[in-house]
């Protein structure tokens, strides 16, 4: 169990560090440089150490494009843009809606039936988000709102929706097309990263990191790539041997709590009652949502797509 706590502590640290990186650069450029480097590292490892799985079929090109666009370029660019204005803890908390979105995609696209517990859990989970939405800061509100939800908050929800959709496509590639998860990750990260860099050049202009910040930028960027894209990915794959993917997804509620703790320790960010109430309600919703799946003890690879990116 301690490894699960370490896993979520590392993910929370990577999001917290990404927010610090945004002090030095812009959202699209950060997405591009991070994903292009991480993708190149994964592809390089796949090519030199597991070449038998270094496979790409032309007929699957459209599936890879969807993951690269929705799971990398679209999702991370929006997330990083919102992260400039929203705390890391709040970002990760709102991202807990992703499993619910993934299930709704499966319900509407694949016509998968949902039990009564899942519907109740989905409803409670939506209620659990409300207290967090009440914490909108004046800085967030100054960017505008849509139905009392700030644009950064809405961007996180849309980002989670795009990310959730990419999980479904990854499932097809890994399960139905028999691709290695590392191959899918590497190709889509590298392609999505290049797309983000090209978009940054068009929409964010010529970007430079000042000389006095360059060392910090490289160190923080290397930390995020090492922790999130490499160590967490490997650790998650290892934990799938001991726990079901459903259970690991269920434990994701720990990440925003740990991120909030980081914010309190590092910058003195006050943890208000909204986080405690939302955490309890969201926990109940997630428990009911996953209750049936935890009881059925599905195979470990049942939801491997949920943490690949």
Secondary structure, DSSP 4 states (H G I P E B T S, - for coil): -HHHHHHHHHHHHHHHHHHHHTTTS-HHHHHHHHHHHHHHHHHHHHHHH-GGG----GGGHHHHHHIIIIIIIIHHHHHHHHHTTS-HHHHHHHGGGHHHHHHHHHHHHS-----HHHHHHHHHHHHHHHHHHTT--HHHHTT-EETTEEHHHHHHHHHHHHHHHHHHHHHIIIIIS---HHHHHHHHHHHHHHHHHHHHHHHT-S----HHHHHHHHHHHHHHIIIIIIIIHHHHHHHTTTS-HHHHHHTTHHHHHHHHHHHHHHH-----HHHHHHHHHHHHHHHHHHHHHHHHT--GGGGGGGG--
